[in-house]
Amino acid sequence: MNLKSPEAFRTISEVSKDLSLPQHVLRFWETKFSQIKPIKRGGGRRYYRPEDIELLKGIKYLLYNDGYTIRGVQKVIKENGTRKIIKRESISNLFTDAEKDNIDHSNQTSQTSRSISETKRMKLMNVLNDLVSLKKKLNQD
């Protein structure tokens, strides 16, 4: 396996594998987020820069972990810029109190939805741990 440096450009198939997203989702996100601009070479082959990949990770985090819609992420980018999204470690606290998709949530509602989300997350982590344990057992046999 050929390891690339962190600064190297990646093909859509490499990014797809790294982010565990289908290639068609990446292409779709390019149509919805003008900030994602892979370089296209001969035959339309896409090459993603490290900045594009970090932005994709941030978008994925907001969509899949924080429950944002595409329109909600577009609004976050418009209001805060892409640099804030790339800094994923602070995304949860930075954006979850903000309104999502033009819906005004009170602080109490925001707190409730976060605790429910955290509860679901913990349940999913338990299921994941169980699956990993089962996989290890199957591999031992």
DARA-V928817 format. One record per pair of residues at least 12 apart in sequence whose ideal C-beta (glycine too) atoms are under 10 Angstrom apart, sorted by the first residue. I is the first residue (numbers start at 1). GAP is how many residues later the second one is. Records with the same first field share a line. If there is no record, write none. Layout:
BEGIN
I = GAP / GAP
END
This chain:
BEGIN
5 = 45
6 = 44 / 47
7 = 42 / 43
8 = 39 / 41 / 42
9 = 29 / 30 / 32 / 37 / 38 / 39 / 40 / 41 / 43 / 44
10 = 28 / 36 / 37 / 38 / 39 / 40 / 42 / 43
11 = 12 / 27 / 34 / 35 / 36 / 37
12 = 12 / 14 / 15 / 18 / 26 / 33 / 34 / 35 / 36
13 = 13 / 33
14 = 33 / 34 / 39
15 = 23 / 31 / 32 / 33 / 37 / 38 / 41 / 42
18 = 30 / 35 / 38 / 39
19 = 34 / 37 / 38 / 40 / 41
20 = 40 / 44
21 = 35 / 39 / 43
23 = 23
25 = 31 / 35 / 38
26 = 12 / 20 / 22 / 26 / 30 / 34
27 = 19
28 = 42
29 = 26 / 27 / 30 / 31 / 34 / 41 / 44
30 = 16 / 22 / 26
32 = 27 / 38 / 39 / 41 / 42
33 = 22 / 23 / 26 / 37 / 40 / 41 / 44 / 49 / 52
34 = 40 / 43
35 = 16 / 17 / 20 / 21 / 24 / 39 / 42 / 46 / 47 / 50
36 = 12 / 15 / 16 / 17 / 19 / 20 / 23 / 46
37 = 12 / 14 / 15 / 18
38 = 14 / 15 / 18
39 = 13
51 = 31 / 32 / 35
53 = 33
54 = 28 / 29 / 31 / 32 / 33 / 34
55 = 22 / 27 / 28 / 30 / 31
56 = 29 / 30
57 = 28 / 29 / 31
58 = 15 / 18 / 19 / 24 / 25 / 26 / 27 / 28 / 29 / 30 / 33
59 = 14 / 15 / 17 / 18 / 23 / 26 / 27
60 = 13 / 28
61 = 12 / 24 / 27 / 28 / 30 / 31 / 34
62 = 14 / 15 / 23 / 26 / 29 / 30 / 33 / 34 / 38
65 = 23 / 26 / 27 / 52 / 56
66 = 25 / 26 / 29 / 30 / 34 / 47 / 48 / 51
67 = 29 / 33 / 46 / 50
68 = 23 / 27 / 28 / 32 / 33
69 = 31 / 32
70 = 31
71 = 29 / 30 / 31
72 = 23 / 26 / 27 / 28 / 29 / 30 / 31
73 = 12 / 22 / 27 / 28
74 = 27
75 = 20 / 23 / 24 / 25 / 26 / 27
76 = 15 / 18 / 19 / 22 / 24
79 = 16 / 19
80 = 14 / 15 / 18
92 = 22 / 25 / 26
93 = 21
96 = 14 / 15 / 17 / 18 / 21
97 = 13 / 14 / 17
98 = 12
100 = 13
END
